[in-house]
Amino acid sequence: MAGFDPALDQELYSEETELNNFNFKVSVMSYNDGQPKMQISRKRKLQSGETSFAKLGRLTLEEIDCIFPLIEKVKKHMEDNKPPEAEEAPAEEESEKSE
C-alpha cells in the first residue's frame, strides 16, 4: 500500500482562531476526492514569531469555547455541501423474487 501523498490532500474549507500562545484551525479535508472530514489542529506561537505544530490532545473549557463556533461553521459547511444521497434501487418485481 502506498503512503500518504500530500498532493492528494485537499483543504475544502477552514476557519482559524487564536487563544493565548496557540492558533487553532478547524478545517474540512478530503483525501483523494474521498469523503470530507473535519480536522482540528493546534499550533504553538514561538517567541521568534514562527509557529510550530502542537499535539491537540486535551482541551480546556476556554479552548473548547474558543473553537466550538468554528466547529459549528465547519459542520454547516459540510451539511450545505453534502453530496446528494444515492437514489435507492427500485424494488424488485414480485415475480422476480419468486424465480
LINLINRA-V797831 format. One record per backbone hydrogen bond with DSSP energy under -0.5 kcal/mol. NH is the residue of the N-H (numbers start at 1). CO is the residue of the C=O. Records with the same first field share a line. If there is no record, write none. Layout:
NH=CO / CO
This chain:
6=4
8=5
9=6
10=8 / 30
12=10 / 28
13=28
15=26
17=24
19=22
22=19
23=43
24=17
25=41
26=15
27=25 / 39
28=13
29=27 / 37
30=10
32=8 / 30
34=31
37=29
39=27
41=25
42=54
43=23
44=52
45=21
46=44 / 50
49=46
52=44
54=42
64=60
65=61
66=62
67=63
68=64
69=65
71=67
72=68
73=69
74=70
75=71
76=72
77=73
78=74
79=75
80=76
81=77
82=79
96=93
97=93
98=94
99=95 / 96
